[in-house]
């Protein structure tokens, strides 16, 4: 039995690869990276800033206590308590 030209029916095995490369080159490469920050993430960033401000205030009060310059205003404390409980 004689078999001639097995699998070579005029098909170029590399033609499909060449066509894929040509198609990829023709596609527009307009994809861009995009980052979106959610509202929750923005709120967390602002909360972090508030935490920093609070820590600075606490440090200032600690320094005043250590130096003996911290004074308490009883009227301001009483007014704050009244406002809190009247809400």
Secondary structure as a PSIPRED ss2 file (coil, helix, strand):
# PSIPRED VFORMAT (PSIPRED V4.0)

   1 X C   1.000  0.000  0.000
   2 X C   1.000  0.000  0.000
   3 X C   1.000  0.000  0.000
   4 X C   1.000  0.000  0.000
   5 X C   1.000  0.000  0.000
   6 X C   1.000  0.000  0.000
   7 X C   1.000  0.000  0.000
   8 X C   1.000  0.000  0.000
   9 X C   1.000  0.000  0.000
  10 X C   1.000  0.000  0.000
  11 X C   1.000  0.000  0.000
  12 X C   1.000  0.000  0.000
  13 X C   1.000  0.000  0.000
  14 X C   1.000  0.000  0.000
  15 X H   0.000  1.000  0.000
  16 X H   0.000  1.000  0.000
  17 X H   0.000  1.000  0.000
  18 X H   0.000  1.000  0.000
  19 X H   0.000  1.000  0.000
  20 X H   0.000  1.000  0.000
  21 X H   0.000  1.000  0.000
  22 X H   0.000  1.000  0.000
  23 X H   0.000  1.000  0.000
  24 X H   0.000  1.000  0.000
  25 X H   0.000  1.000  0.000
  26 X H   0.000  1.000  0.000
  27 X C   1.000  0.000  0.000
  28 X C   1.000  0.000  0.000
  29 X C   1.000  0.000  0.000
  30 X C   1.000  0.000  0.000
  31 X C   1.000  0.000  0.000
  32 X C   1.000  0.000  0.000
  33 X C   1.000  0.000  0.000
  34 X C   1.000  0.000  0.000
  35 X C   1.000  0.000  0.000
  36 X C   1.000  0.000  0.000
  37 X C   1.000  0.000  0.000
  38 X C   1.000  0.000  0.000
  39 X H   0.000  1.000  0.000
  40 X H   0.000  1.000  0.000
  41 X H   0.000  1.000  0.000
  42 X H   0.000  1.000  0.000
  43 X H   0.000  1.000  0.000
  44 X H   0.000  1.000  0.000
  45 X H   0.000  1.000  0.000
  46 X H   0.000  1.000  0.000
  47 X H   0.000  1.000  0.000
  48 X H   0.000  1.000  0.000
  49 X H   0.000  1.000  0.000
  50 X H   0.000  1.000  0.000
  51 X H   0.000  1.000  0.000
  52 X H   0.000  1.000  0.000
  53 X H   0.000  1.000  0.000
  54 X H   0.000  1.000  0.000
  55 X H   0.000  1.000  0.000
  56 X H   0.000  1.000  0.000
  57 X H   0.000  1.000  0.000
  58 X H   0.000  1.000  0.000
  59 X H   0.000  1.000  0.000
  60 X H   0.000  1.000  0.000
  61 X H   0.000  1.000  0.000
  62 X H   0.000  1.000  0.000
  63 X H   0.000  1.000  0.000
  64 X H   0.000  1.000  0.000
  65 X H   0.000  1.000  0.000
  66 X H   0.000  1.000  0.000
  67 X H   0.000  1.000  0.000
  68 X C   1.000  0.000  0.000
  69 X C   1.000  0.000  0.000
  70 X C   1.000  0.000  0.000
  71 X C   1.000  0.000  0.000
  72 X C   1.000  0.000  0.000
  73 X C   1.000  0.000  0.000
  74 X H   0.000  1.000  0.000
  75 X H   0.000  1.000  0.000
  76 X H   0.000  1.000  0.000
  77 X H   0.000  1.000  0.000
  78 X H   0.000  1.000  0.000
  79 X H   0.000  1.000  0.000
  80 X H   0.000  1.000  0.000
  81 X H   0.000  1.000  0.000
  82 X H   0.000  1.000  0.000
  83 X H   0.000  1.000  0.000
  84 X H   0.000  1.000  0.000
  85 X H   0.000  1.000  0.000
  86 X H   0.000  1.000  0.000
  87 X C   1.000  0.000  0.000
